[in-house]
């Protein structure tokens, strides 16, 4: 959605964009690049396919914008979840 909004705002010819994800988990001690030292680390591989008469610079910029979307930033940061019971 962020990529679509950016392309629309710039007036770029983005006809369609699709995203494919692959999720896996790795033991933290097997992950050389991870800050987490114990438990499991989630790993997400993402492939973005922008379609349209875009130049190479435009395609590269759209990939950069994808890394700045709110969902991407949330997934890359530490997440804390508090659960409460909703009562009527």
N, C-alpha and C positions, 0 to 999 in steps of 0.2 A: 504494500500500500504506500509506503514511504517513497519507493522508487517511482511508482506511477505518479504520485503527486508532484515529485520533483521534475520528472520529464514533462508533465503537463504544464507546470509553471514556466519551464524553460522553452516550451513550444517544440520539443524534440519529437521526432516521428517514432515513438515507442508504440508499436501495435499491440504487443502482448508481452507479458513477463511471467515466467513460471519459475518455481523454486522446488528443488528436490532435496530432501534431507535424509541423512542416514545417522542413526543414533547407536552408540555403543558405550560400554562401560569398561574401565580399566582400573586395576588396583593402583592406588596412589603411589605405592613404592615402585611400580613399573613405569611411572610417568616422569621422565627427566625434566620436562618443561613446566610441571605443575607445582603450585605453592602448597597444595594439600599434601600432607605426609601420611595420613591414615585413611582407611576406608576406600571408597570407590570414587572415581572421577568420571563424570559424564563427558562424552566426546560427540560432537555433532559435526558432520561433514555437510556442507551446503553447496549446491550447484545452482547458480542463477542463470537463466536463459532469457536474455532480452531479445525480442524479435522486432524488427523494423529496419528502416533505412538509416541506421545509426553509424556514425563514424567511430573509429577506434577510440578516440579521446572521449567521446560521449559514453561509450560502453564502459570504459575504465572508470569514469566519474560515477556512473550508476552503481558500479560495484562498491565504490567508496561510500556512496550515500547509503547503500544497504547496510553497511557496518555502523551507521550512525542512527539507525531506526531505534525507537524506544524498546522494542522487544529484544533486539540484538544486545543493546546496552544492559538490559535487565538480566539476560542470560549470562552475560560475561561478568556481572558483578556478584558479590556475595548476597545471597537471598535469605531473608528471615521470614518465616511464616508463623503467624499466631492464629490459632484456631479457637473459636468460641462457639457455643451453642446459641442459635437464634431461637428465641422464644416468642410465641405469638401473644 
